[in-house]
Amino acid sequence: MLNRRILRVKAFQSLYAYHQCKASNFNLSVDFIRESFQPDLNSMEVQDKAQLKKDAETCIDLFTRSQDARTLVADGNLSIKIKNVALHALKQYHKLCEADLSFLRNNMVTSAERIPGLYLYAIGILLGFRKHVEKEVDKRRKLSQERVSVIAPGEDNLAKNRILLYLEQDSPIKSEFIRHHVNLEDWKEEIKQWFRDYVKVQEEYVAYMNLTDPTLEDDRAIAENLLKKVILKNDAILSQFQELDLNWTENKAVVRSLALKVLKNVDIDQKDSTEILPDLAINWDEDKEFFQNIFNLTVESEKDYSEMIAQKAKNWDIDRIALTDKIIITMALTEMVNFPSIPVKVTINEFIDISKTYSTPKSKQFVNGLLDVLAKELTDTGKIRKSGRGLLDNK
């Protein structure tokens, strides 16, 4: 299930990707400027290569100083060509950045909303393994010339697995497959191959097949084992998920958690099976709004907070601070100011945790110290105002 911590991480990852896109767009614009001041090989006139190179550097400087604006900074001493090329590069830069921002803003939400379909694919592969064993056993019985079973005891344990049978027959999983456009028909041959190559030879599965009368917990244990150690671990299967989801690397842990929760939720004595399949979130509409707002507001307030960070980060040039730290601190300040129901200490702790995973070894102390100082200043100036029970003291 997605929670606010995971959503913060996803927003952080999208913001980091946006900064990477901006850097690439900047380099493309600089390349365009340099290209615009290359000597004209078709001209009959003598080309002053040194002056062209100097004009290119002047144009790059003008573009760089104007990067955050929609128009060029005032400079009346420059040639018309330098101004025109810089303006063209500036328009190109902002157009590319807007397209990247729009894509990332939409993709992060789409990616999150695709997670239920991904965990359903994982469960679907498990059910595919069960179905494959059942078909193989039935086929061998029909081919037998005798009236007695040719199936060794335990060989059809997975086909009779009560956890998987309950999911297949008594849970709403089939309707959920349809709702989330989960189509495993295209993977039928792959599922057979995966079973032969990775399941049939697995030590835990062989031990499970040797059980003459597996308990319900044995059934649950092998289902969890195959999910964790085969479906969500084998590169051949993981590549299929990567094709389904561009953000699979980030989403894998959530998918794993949700799929395991499905198996743990199964109670074959429970008549109401509607609670077996976990929702994306307890209140996705509310969490989605938080998710979008923390991303959008951070982008909007980035310039202002960058200046604050630069002022408070003594002995640190803002350009020398790790990009991840700048994004983390800016996100935290954005949350403190714009989300009055979230305590300041909660925000600081959440973003310190993100820094531990995604930034430099010294980031924890740096982020913690800077956020403490900035939070106090913003509180004293009235920019951070908390409301709600227990939050009036802004702690």
Disulfide bonds with the S-S distance in Angstrom:
none
